[in-house]
């Protein structure tokens, strides 16, 4: 009987703990984006001078972590700067079990070891957003999404448009079989503001402007599947398309 009571108390405590976690107040992450004095050379070099004094974000929140705990936790950081014409982003991933088989633009890059940047550049419509997903081999997918009456409508950018995003990567385009030992890889890109303006009104990056955004790390078809976010997402299944959970980018 004592064992039964103890087990019942343990179950009650666990349920209460999960409920408390589920109702934890949401506080969005905030990142200050500094302006660069000169264009950034896109070469996937995390250590170059222009990134040296830029503070990174860390991508640490596992979606559905209590049931999908990975056997290895990648260490993921990202940095971002801007000028009047471009947005510059670089990711650095200390990884393991790295696999990459998609080499077609707008292909299923999220299945590979990949990083993703979702951002809403129109301050009047924070639920309308772009997503730029790039696998570790440098292949990209890019879309624009609008929310109409609670429903998401999505449009993929054309291949020739996505090629306007300059991308550099430190790993080969194809990695198969997966790399099972520890490895660090980087992705860097430049997004032209003019490209975004073809699909959406843009609140131009400038001092004091705020965008909504999230940074992600993902891998689905490898020995260590995971879905990790910068700004916390509470959802019963992995889902990055929740703009209500985006953090804040504050341009300085």
MIDOSE-1310 file (N, C-alpha, C; in nm, 2 decimals, decimal comma, always signed):
residues 252
xxxx	+0,08/-0,12/+0,00/+0,00/+0,00/+0,00/+0,09/+0,13/+0,00; +0,20/+0,12/+0,08/+0,29/+0,24/+0,09/+0,34/+0,27/-0,05; +0,38/+0,16/-0,12/+0,44/+0,18/-0,26/+0,34/+0,25/-0,35; +0,21/+0,20/-0,34/+0,10/+0,26/-0,42/+0,08/+0,41/-0,40
xxxx	+0,08/+0,44/-0,27/+0,06/+0,58/-0,23/+0,18/+0,67/-0,28; +0,30/+0,61/-0,26/+0,42/+0,69/-0,30/+0,41/+0,71/-0,45; +0,37/+0,61/-0,53/+0,36/+0,62/-0,68/+0,26/+0,72/-0,71; +0,15/+0,72/-0,64/+0,04/+0,82/-0,67/+0,08/+0,96/-0,65
xxxx	+0,16/+0,98/-0,54/+0,21/+1,11/-0,51/+0,31/+1,16/-0,61; +0,39/+1,06/-0,66/+0,49/+1,10/-0,76/+0,42/+1,14/-0,89; +0,31/+1,07/-0,93/+0,24/+1,10/-1,05/+0,17/+1,24/-1,03; +0,12/+1,27/-0,92/+0,05/+1,39/-0,89/+0,15/+1,51/-0,90
xxxx	+0,27/+1,49/-0,84/+0,37/+1,59/-0,85/+0,42/+1,61/-0,99; +0,44/+1,51/-1,07/+0,48/+1,52/-1,21/+0,38/+1,60/-1,29; +0,25/+1,57/-1,27/+0,14/+1,64/-1,34/+0,14/+1,78/-1,31; +0,16/+1,81/-1,18/+0,16/+1,95/-1,13/+0,27/+2,03/-1,19
xxxx	+0,39/+1,96/-1,20/+0,51/+2,02/-1,25/+0,49/+2,06/-1,40; +0,44/+1,96/-1,47/+0,42/+1,98/-1,62/+0,31/+2,09/-1,64; +0,21/+2,10/-1,56/+0,11/+2,21/-1,57/+0,17/+2,34/-1,54; +0,26/+2,35/-1,44/+0,33/+2,47/-1,41/+0,42/+2,52/-1,52
xxxx	+0,48/+2,42/-1,58/+0,57/+2,46/-1,70/+0,49/+2,51/-1,81; +0,37/+2,44/-1,83/+0,28/+2,48/-1,95/+0,23/+2,62/-1,93; +0,21/+2,66/-1,80/+0,15/+2,80/-1,78/+0,25/+2,90/-1,75; +0,38/+2,87/-1,76/+0,49/+2,96/-1,74/+0,47/+3,08/-1,83
xxxx	+0,48/+3,20/-1,77/+0,46/+3,32/-1,85/+0,56/+3,33/-1,96; +0,51/+3,38/-2,08/+0,60/+3,39/-2,20/+0,66/+3,52/-2,20; +0,79/+3,52/-2,20/+0,87/+3,64/-2,21/+0,96/+3,63/-2,33; +0,93/+3,71/-2,44/+1,01/+3,70/-2,56/+1,15/+3,74/-2,54
xxxx	+1,24/+3,67/-2,62/+1,38/+3,71/-2,62/+1,40/+3,84/-2,69; +1,51/+3,92/-2,66/+1,53/+4,04/-2,72/+1,68/+4,04/-2,77; +1,70/+4,09/-2,90/+1,84/+4,10/-2,95/+1,86/+4,23/-3,01; +1,96/+4,30/-2,98/+2,00/+4,43/-3,03/+2,08/+4,41/-3,16
xxxx	+2,04/+4,46/-3,27/+2,11/+4,45/-3,40/+2,18/+4,57/-3,43; +2,31/+4,57/-3,43/+2,39/+4,69/-3,46/+2,41/+4,71/-3,61; +2,44/+4,83/-3,64/+2,46/+4,87/-3,78/+2,61/+4,85/-3,81; +2,64/+4,79/-3,93/+2,78/+4,78/-3,97/+2,82/+4,90/-4,05
xxxx	+2,95/+4,94/-4,04/+3,00/+5,05/-4,11/+3,03/+5,03/-4,25; +3,05/+4,90/-4,29/+3,08/+4,86/-4,42/+3,02/+4,73/-4,46; +3,00/+4,70/-4,58/+2,94/+4,57/-4,62/+3,02/+4,45/-4,56; +2,95/+4,34/-4,53/+3,01/+4,23/-4,47/+3,05/+4,13/-4,59
xxxx	+3,17/+4,09/-4,59/+3,22/+3,99/-4,69/+3,16/+3,85/-4,65; +3,08/+3,79/-4,74/+3,02/+3,66/-4,71/+3,11/+3,55/-4,74; +3,17/+3,49/-4,63/+3,27/+3,38/-4,65/+3,26/+3,28/-4,54; +3,15/+3,28/-4,45/+3,13/+3,19/-4,35/+3,24/+3,19/-4,24
xxxx	+3,31/+3,30/-4,22/+3,41/+3,31/-4,12/+3,36/+3,38/-4,00; +3,33/+3,30/-3,90/+3,27/+3,35/-3,77/+3,37/+3,44/-3,70; +3,50/+3,42/-3,72/+3,60/+3,49/-3,64/+3,66/+3,62/-3,71; +3,60/+3,66/-3,82/+3,65/+3,78/-3,89/+3,62/+3,90/-3,81
xxxx	+3,69/+4,01/-3,84/+3,68/+4,13/-3,76/+3,54/+4,19/-3,75; +3,46/+4,18/-3,85/+3,33/+4,25/-3,85/+3,23/+4,18/-3,75; +3,26/+4,06/-3,72/+3,18/+3,99/-3,62/+3,23/+3,98/-3,48; +3,36/+4,03/-3,46/+3,43/+4,01/-3,33/+3,35/+4,07/-3,22
xxxx	+3,31/+4,19/-3,23/+3,24/+4,26/-3,12/+3,09/+4,26/-3,12; +3,04/+4,17/-3,20/+2,89/+4,16/-3,21/+2,84/+4,04/-3,12; +2,75/+4,08/-3,03/+2,70/+3,98/-2,93/+2,61/+3,87/-3,01; +2,62/+3,75/-2,97/+2,54/+3,64/-3,03/+2,41/+3,62/-2,96
xxxx	+2,32/+3,56/-3,03/+2,21/+3,49/-2,96/+2,24/+3,34/-2,94; +2,18/+3,28/-2,85/+2,20/+3,13/-2,83/+2,07/+3,07/-2,85; +2,07/+2,96/-2,92/+1,95/+2,88/-2,96/+1,94/+2,76/-2,87; +1,86/+2,76/-2,77/+1,86/+2,67/-2,66/+1,73/+2,60/-2,62
xxxx	+1,62/+2,65/-2,67/+1,49/+2,59/-2,63/+1,44/+2,48/-2,71; +1,44/+2,36/-2,65/+1,40/+2,24/-2,73/+1,24/+2,23/-2,72; +1,18/+2,21/-2,84/+1,04/+2,20/-2,85/+1,00/+2,05/-2,81; +0,91/+2,04/-2,71/+0,87/+1,91/-2,66/+0,98/+1,84/-2,60
xxxx	+1,06/+1,91/-2,52/+1,19/+1,85/-2,47/+1,16/+1,74/-2,37; +1,05/+1,74/-2,30/+1,03/+1,64/-2,20/+1,01/+1,50/-2,26; +0,97/+1,49/-2,39/+0,95/+1,36/-2,45/+1,05/+1,34/-2,56; +1,12/+1,44/-2,61/+1,21/+1,42/-2,73/+1,35/+1,46/-2,69
xxxx	+1,39/+1,43/-2,57/+1,53/+1,47/-2,53/+1,63/+1,41/-2,62; +1,71/+1,48/-2,69/+1,81/+1,43/-2,78/+1,93/+1,37/-2,71; +2,00/+1,28/-2,77/+2,12/+1,22/-2,71/+2,24/+1,31/-2,71; +2,23/+1,41/-2,80/+2,34/+1,51/-2,81/+2,28/+1,65/-2,83
xxxx	+2,33/+1,75/-2,76/+2,27/+1,88/-2,77/+2,37/+1,98/-2,85; +2,33/+2,02/-2,97/+2,42/+2,11/-3,04/+2,43/+2,24/-2,97; +2,55/+2,30/-2,98/+2,57/+2,44/-2,93/+2,55/+2,54/-3,04; +2,45/+2,62/-3,04/+2,41/+2,70/-3,16/+2,41/+2,85/-3,12
xxxx	+2,48/+2,93/-3,20/+2,48/+3,07/-3,18/+2,46/+3,14/-3,32; +2,40/+3,26/-3,31/+2,38/+3,34/-3,43/+2,41/+3,48/-3,40; +2,46/+3,56/-3,51/+2,48/+3,70/-3,50/+2,41/+3,77/-3,62; +2,38/+3,89/-3,60/+2,31/+3,97/-3,71/+2,36/+4,11/-3,70
xxxx	+2,38/+4,17/-3,82/+2,40/+4,32/-3,83/+2,33/+4,36/-3,96; +2,33/+4,50/-3,98/+2,26/+4,55/-4,09/+2,32/+4,67/-4,15; +2,29/+4,71/-4,27/+2,32/+4,84/-4,33/+2,19/+4,88/-4,40; +2,20/+4,99/-4,47/+2,08/+5,05/-4,53/+2,02/+4,96/-4,64
xxxx	+2,10/+4,86/-4,70/+2,06/+4,78/-4,81/+2,04/+4,63/-4,78; +2,10/+4,59/-4,67/+2,11/+4,44/-4,64/+2,10/+4,40/-4,50; +2,06/+4,28/-4,48/+2,06/+4,21/-4,35/+2,16/+4,10/-4,36; +2,26/+4,10/-4,26/+2,36/+4,00/-4,26/+2,34/+3,91/-4,14
xxxx	+2,35/+3,78/-4,16/+2,33/+3,68/-4,05/+2,44/+3,57/-4,06; +2,49/+3,53/-3,95/+2,59/+3,42/-3,94/+2,55/+3,32/-3,83; +2,55/+3,19/-3,85/+2,53/+3,09/-3,75/+2,66/+3,01/-3,73; +2,68/+2,97/-3,61/+2,79/+2,88/-3,57/+2,73/+2,77/-3,49
xxxx	+2,76/+2,64/-3,54/+2,70/+2,52/-3,48/+2,81/+2,43/-3,44; +2,81/+2,40/-3,31/+2,90/+2,29/-3,26/+2,81/+2,16/-3,26; +2,83/+2,07/-3,35/+2,73/+1,97/-3,39/+2,79/+1,83/-3,38; +2,70/+1,74/-3,41/+2,74/+1,60/-3,42/+2,63/+1,53/-3,50
xxxx	+2,65/+1,41/-3,56/+2,55/+1,34/-3,64/+2,50/+1,43/-3,75; +2,59/+1,49/-3,82/+2,55/+1,59/-3,93/+2,53/+1,52/-4,06; +2,42/+1,54/-4,12/+2,38/+1,48/-4,25/+2,32/+1,59/-4,34; +2,35/+1,58/-4,47/+2,30/+1,68/-4,56/+2,29/+1,62/-4,70
xxxx	+2,16/+1,60/-4,75/+2,15/+1,54/-4,88/+2,06/+1,62/-4,98; +2,01/+1,74/-4,93/+1,93/+1,82/-5,02/+2,02/+1,93/-5,09; +2,02/+1,93/-5,22/+2,10/+2,03/-5,29/+2,02/+2,11/-5,39; +1,89/+2,10/-5,38/+1,80/+2,17/-5,47/+1,73/+2,29/-5,39
xxxx	+1,74/+2,41/-5,45/+1,68/+2,52/-5,38/+1,53/+2,50/-5,36; +1,48/+2,53/-5,25/+1,34/+2,51/-5,21/+1,31/+2,36/-5,18; +1,41/+2,28/-5,17/+1,39/+2,14/-5,14/+1,37/+2,13/-4,99; +1,36/+2,01/-4,94/+1,33/+1,98/-4,79/+1,46/+2,00/-4,71
xxxx	+1,51/+2,12/-4,70/+1,64/+2,14/-4,63/+1,62/+2,12/-4,48; +1,50/+2,13/-4,43/+1,48/+2,11/-4,28/+1,50/+1,97/-4,24; +1,50/+1,88/-4,33/+1,53/+1,74/-4,29/+1,68/+1,72/-4,26; +1,76/+1,80/-4,32/+1,90/+1,79/-4,30/+1,94/+1,87/-4,17
xxxx	+2,07/+1,86/-4,14/+2,12/+1,95/-4,03/+2,12/+2,09/-4,09; +2,04/+2,18/-4,03/+2,01/+2,31/-4,09/+1,98/+2,41/-3,98; +1,99/+2,54/-4,02/+1,95/+2,65/-3,94/+1,85/+2,73/-4,01; +1,77/+2,80/-3,93/+1,66/+2,88/-3,99/+1,64/+3,01/-3,92
xxxx	+1,60/+3,11/-4,00/+1,58/+3,25/-3,96/+1,44/+3,29/-4,00; +1,35/+3,31/-3,91/+1,21/+3,35/-3,94/+1,20/+3,50/-3,89; +1,15/+3,59/-3,97/+1,14/+3,73/-3,93/+1,02/+3,80/-4,00; +0,97/+3,89/-3,92/+0,85/+3,97/-3,96/+0,90/+4,12/-3,98
xxxx	+0,93/+4,16/-4,10/+0,99/+4,30/-4,12/+0,89/+4,41/-4,13; +0,76/+4,39/-4,12/+0,66/+4,49/-4,13/+0,60/+4,51/-3,98; +0,64/+4,62/-3,92/+0,60/+4,63/-3,78/+0,44/+4,65/-3,76; +0,38/+4,68/-3,87/+0,23/+4,69/-3,87/+0,16/+4,55/-3,87
xxxx	+0,24/+4,45/-3,92/+0,18/+4,32/-3,94/+0,28/+4,21/-3,89; +0,29/+4,20/-3,76/+0,39/+4,11/-3,70/+0,37/+3,96/-3,73; +0,25/+3,93/-3,78/+0,21/+3,79/-3,80/+0,24/+3,75/-3,95; +0,29/+3,85/-4,03/+0,33/+3,82/-4,17/+0,48/+3,81/-4,17
xxxx	+0,54/+3,70/-4,22/+0,68/+3,68/-4,20/+0,74/+3,60/-4,31; +0,88/+3,62/-4,32/+0,96/+3,54/-4,41/+1,03/+3,43/-4,33; +1,06/+3,31/-4,39/+1,15/+3,22/-4,33/+1,25/+3,18/-4,43; +1,38/+3,19/-4,39/+1,49/+3,15/-4,47/+1,56/+3,03/-4,40
xxxx	+1,55/+2,91/-4,46/+1,60/+2,79/-4,40/+1,72/+2,74/-4,49; +1,83/+2,71/-4,42/+1,95/+2,68/-4,49/+2,02/+2,56/-4,43; +2,04/+2,46/-4,51/+2,11/+2,34/-4,45/+2,26/+2,37/-4,44; +2,33/+2,28/-4,38/+2,47/+2,30/-4,35/+2,55/+2,30/-4,48
xxxx	+2,50/+2,25/-4,59/+2,56/+2,25/-4,72/+2,54/+2,38/-4,80; +2,46/+2,47/-4,74/+2,44/+2,60/-4,81/+2,32/+2,61/-4,90; +2,23/+2,50/-4,91/+2,11/+2,50/-4,99/+2,00/+2,57/-4,91; +1,92/+2,65/-4,98/+1,82/+2,74/-4,91/+1,68/+2,71/-4,96
xxxx	+1,59/+2,74/-4,87/+1,45/+2,75/-4,89/+1,40/+2,88/-4,84; +1,32/+2,95/-4,91/+1,27/+3,08/-4,86/+1,12/+3,10/-4,90; +1,04/+3,14/-4,80/+0,90/+3,16/-4,82/+0,86/+3,29/-4,75; +0,74/+3,34/-4,79/+0,67/+3,45/-4,73/+0,53/+3,40/-4,68
xxxx	+0,49/+3,44/-4,56/+0,37/+3,39/-4,51/+0,28/+3,51/-4,46; +0,15/+3,50/-4,49/+0,06/+3,60/-4,43/-0,05/+3,52/-4,35; -0,10/+3,58/-4,25/-0,20/+3,52/-4,17/-0,33/+3,60/-4,20; -0,43/+3,53/-4,25/-0,56/+3,58/-4,28/-0,67/+3,51/-4,21
xxxx	-0,74/+3,58/-4,12/-0,84/+3,52/-4,04/-0,80/+3,39/-3,97; -0,68/+3,40/-3,92/-0,62/+3,29/-3,84/-0,57/+3,17/-3,92; -0,57/+3,19/-4,05/-0,51/+3,09/-4,14/-0,39/+3,14/-4,21; -0,29/+3,05/-4,22/-0,16/+3,09/-4,28/-0,16/+3,06/-4,43
xxxx	-0,13/+3,16/-4,51/-0,11/+3,14/-4,66/+0,04/+3,16/-4,69; +0,09/+3,07/-4,76/+0,24/+3,07/-4,78/+0,27/+3,07/-4,93; +0,38/+3,14/-4,96/+0,43/+3,15/-5,10/+0,58/+3,13/-5,10; +0,63/+3,04/-5,18/+0,78/+3,02/-5,19/+0,83/+3,12/-5,29
xxxx	+0,94/+3,18/-5,25/+1,01/+3,27/-5,35/+1,07/+3,19/-5,46; +1,08/+3,25/-5,58/+1,13/+3,18/-5,69/+1,28/+3,15/-5,68; +1,33/+3,05/-5,75/+1,47/+3,01/-5,73/+1,56/+3,13/-5,77; +1,53/+3,20/-5,87/+1,61/+3,31/-5,91/+1,62/+3,43/-5,81
xxxx	+1,51/+3,44/-5,73/+1,50/+3,54/-5,62/+1,59/+3,49/-5,51; +1,58/+3,36/-5,47/+1,66/+3,31/-5,36/+1,81/+3,32/-5,39; +1,85/+3,31/-5,52/+1,99/+3,32/-5,55/+2,04/+3,46/-5,53; +1,95/+3,56/-5,51/+2,00/+3,69/-5,47/+2,05/+3,70/-5,33
xxxx	+2,02/+3,60/-5,25/+2,07/+3,59/-5,11/+2,21/+3,52/-5,12; +2,31/+3,60/-5,09/+2,45/+3,54/-5,10/+2,47/+3,46/-4,98; +2,51/+3,33/-5,00/+2,53/+3,23/-4,89/+2,67/+3,17/-4,90; +2,73/+3,16/-4,78/+2,86/+3,09/-4,77/+2,85/+2,99/-4,66
xxxx	+2,91/+2,87/-4,68/+2,90/+2,76/-4,59/+3,04/+2,69/-4,58; +3,06/+2,64/-4,46/+3,19/+2,58/-4,43/+3,20/+2,43/-4,46; +3,09/+2,37/-4,48/+3,09/+2,22/-4,51/+3,05/+2,19/-4,66; +3,08/+2,07/-4,70/+3,04/+2,04/-4,84/+2,89/+2,04/-4,86
xxxx	+2,85/+2,05/-4,99/+2,70/+2,06/-5,02/+2,63/+1,93/-4,98; +2,70/+1,82/-4,99/+2,64/+1,69/-4,96/+2,72/+1,62/-4,86; +2,66/+1,57/-4,75/+2,72/+1,49/-4,65/+2,64/+1,37/-4,62; +2,69/+1,25/-4,67/+2,61/+1,13/-4,66/+2,71/+1,01/-4,68
xxxx	+2,74/+0,93/-4,58/+2,66/+0,92/-4,46/+2,69/+1,03/-4,36; +2,62/+1,04/-4,25/+2,64/+1,15/-4,16/+2,77/+1,15/-4,09; +2,81/+1,27/-4,05/+2,94/+1,28/-3,97/+2,90/+1,25/-3,82; +2,95/+1,15/-3,76/+2,91/+1,11/-3,63/+3,00/+1,17/-3,52
xxxx	+3,11/+1,22/-3,55/+3,20/+1,29/-3,45/+3,17/+1,43/-3,44; +3,22/+1,50/-3,34/+3,20/+1,64/-3,32/+3,26/+1,72/-3,43; +3,18/+1,82/-3,48/+3,23/+1,91/-3,58/+3,16/+2,04/-3,57; +3,23/+2,15/-3,60/+3,18/+2,28/-3,60/+3,16/+2,34/-3,74
xxxx	+3,04/+2,39/-3,77/+3,01/+2,44/-3,90/+2,95/+2,58/-3,89; +2,96/+2,65/-4,00/+2,90/+2,79/-4,01/+2,83/+2,81/-4,14; +2,73/+2,90/-4,13/+2,65/+2,94/-4,24/+2,64/+3,10/-4,23; +2,67/+3,17/-4,34/+2,66/+3,31/-4,34/+2,59/+3,36/-4,46
xxxx	+2,50/+3,46/-4,45/+2,43/+3,51/-4,57/+2,40/+3,66/-4,56; +2,37/+3,71/-4,67/+2,33/+3,85/-4,69/+2,19/+3,86/-4,76; +2,10/+3,91/-4,69/+1,96/+3,92/-4,75/+1,94/+4,07/-4,79; +1,92/+4,09/-4,92/+1,89/+4,23/-4,97/+1,75/+4,27/-4,93
xxxx	+1,75/+4,39/-4,87/+1,62/+4,45/-4,83/+1,53/+4,46/-4,95; +1,58/+4,50/-5,07/+1,51/+4,51/-5,19/+1,43/+4,38/-5,23; +1,49/+4,27/-5,20/+1,43/+4,14/-5,23/+1,30/+4,13/-5,14; +1,31/+4,16/-5,02/+1,20/+4,15/-4,93/+1,08/+4,25/-4,97
xxxx	+1,12/+4,36/-5,02/+1,02/+4,46/-5,06/+0,94/+4,42/-5,18; +0,98/+4,32/-5,25/+0,90/+4,26/-5,37/+0,78/+4,19/-5,32; +0,79/+4,14/-5,19/+0,68/+4,05/-5,14/+0,60/+4,11/-5,02; +0,66/+4,22/-4,96/+0,59/+4,27/-4,84/+0,63/+4,41/-4,82
xxxx	+0,54/+4,49/-4,76/+0,58/+4,62/-4,70/+0,69/+4,60/-4,60; +0,79/+4,68/-4,60/+0,90/+4,67/-4,51/+0,92/+4,79/-4,42; +0,93/+4,77/-4,29/+0,98/+4,88/-4,20/+1,13/+4,88/-4,21; +1,18/+4,97/-4,28/+1,33/+4,97/-4,31/+1,41/+4,96/-4,18
xxxx	+1,51/+4,88/-4,18/+1,60/+4,87/-4,06/+1,66/+5,01/-4,03; +1,65/+5,06/-3,91/+1,70/+5,19/-3,87/+1,70/+5,20/-3,72; +1,77/+5,29/-3,66/+1,78/+5,30/-3,52/+1,64/+5,31/-3,46; +1,61/+5,22/-3,36/+1,48/+5,23/-3,29/+1,37/+5,14/-3,35
xxxx	+1,39/+5,09/-3,47/+1,30/+5,00/-3,54/+1,30/+4,86/-3,47; +1,18/+4,80/-3,45/+1,17/+4,67/-3,40/+1,11/+4,57/-3,50; +1,17/+4,46/-3,52/+1,11/+4,35/-3,59/+1,08/+4,23/-3,50; +1,00/+4,14/-3,54/+0,98/+4,02/-3,46/+1,05/+3,91/-3,54
xxxx	+1,11/+3,81/-3,47/+1,20/+3,71/-3,53/+1,22/+3,59/-3,44; +1,27/+3,48/-3,50/+1,32/+3,37/-3,42/+1,43/+3,30/-3,50; +1,52/+3,25/-3,43/+1,63/+3,17/-3,49/+1,62/+3,02/-3,44; +1,64/+2,93/-3,54/+1,62/+2,79/-3,51/+1,74/+2,70/-3,55
xxxx	+1,74/+2,59/-3,49/+1,83/+2,48/-3,54/+1,74/+2,35/-3,55; +1,76/+2,28/-3,66/+1,68/+2,16/-3,68/+1,76/+2,05/-3,75; +1,71/+1,93/-3,73/+1,76/+1,81/-3,80/+1,65/+1,71/-3,78; +1,60/+1,65/-3,89/+1,50/+1,55/-3,88/+1,54/+1,41/-3,92
xxxx	+1,62/+1,40/-4,03/+1,66/+1,27/-4,08/+1,81/+1,24/-4,05; +1,83/+1,22/-3,92/+1,97/+1,18/-3,88/+1,95/+1,10/-3,75; +2,07/+1,07/-3,69/+2,07/+0,99/-3,57/+2,03/+1,07/-3,44; +2,01/+1,20/-3,45/+1,98/+1,28/-3,34/+1,88/+1,39/-3,38
xxxx	+1,76/+1,36/-3,41/+1,66/+1,46/-3,45/+1,63/+1,56/-3,34; +1,61/+1,69/-3,38/+1,58/+1,79/-3,28/+1,52/+1,91/-3,34; +1,46/+1,99/-3,26/+1,40/+2,12/-3,30/+1,43/+2,22/-3,19; +1,51/+2,32/-3,22/+1,56/+2,41/-3,11/+1,53/+2,55/-3,16
xxxx	+1,48/+2,63/-3,06/+1,45/+2,77/-3,09/+1,52/+2,87/-3,00; +1,54/+2,99/-3,05/+1,60/+3,10/-2,97/+1,49/+3,15/-2,87; +1,38/+3,20/-2,92/+1,27/+3,25/-2,84/+1,17/+3,13/-2,81; +1,14/+3,10/-2,69/+1,08/+2,98/-2,65/+0,94/+2,96/-2,72
xxxx	+0,92/+2,84/-2,76/+0,79/+2,80/-2,81/+0,73/+2,68/-2,73; +0,61/+2,71/-2,68/+0,54/+2,60/-2,60/+0,43/+2,54/-2,70; +0,46/+2,42/-2,74/+0,37/+2,36/-2,84/+0,37/+2,21/-2,82; +0,26/+2,14/-2,84/+0,26/+1,99/-2,82/+0,34/+1,92/-2,93
xxxx	+0,37/+1,98/-3,04/+0,45/+1,91/-3,14/+0,55/+2,02/-3,20; +0,66/+1,97/-3,26/+0,75/+2,07/-3,32/+0,69/+2,15/-3,43; +0,69/+2,28/-3,41/+0,63/+2,38/-3,50/+0,70/+2,51/-3,49; +0,77/+2,55/-3,59/+0,84/+2,68/-3,59/+0,75/+2,79/-3,64
xxxx	+0,64/+2,76/-3,70/+0,56/+2,86/-3,76/+0,46/+2,92/-3,66; +0,51/+2,98/-3,56/+0,43/+3,04/-3,46/+0,48/+3,18/-3,43; +0,44/+3,28/-3,52/+0,49/+3,41/-3,50/+0,46/+3,48/-3,37; +0,35/+3,43/-3,30/+0,32/+3,49/-3,17/+0,43/+3,47/-3,07
xxxx	+0,52/+3,37/-3,10/+0,63/+3,33/-3,01/+0,76/+3,39/-3,05; +0,76/+3,47/-3,16/+0,88/+3,53/-3,20/+0,94/+3,63/-3,09; +1,07/+3,64/-3,09/+1,14/+3,74/-3,01/+1,14/+3,87/-3,08; +1,22/+3,97/-3,02/+1,23/+4,10/-3,07/+1,37/+4,13/-3,12
xxxx	+1,38/+4,19/-3,24/+1,50/+4,24/-3,29/+1,49/+4,39/-3,28; +1,58/+4,45/-3,21/+1,58/+4,60/-3,19/+1,71/+4,66/-3,26; +1,68/+4,73/-3,37/+1,79/+4,79/-3,45/+1,85/+4,91/-3,37; +1,98/+4,91/-3,37/+2,06/+5,01/-3,29/+2,13/+5,11/-3,39
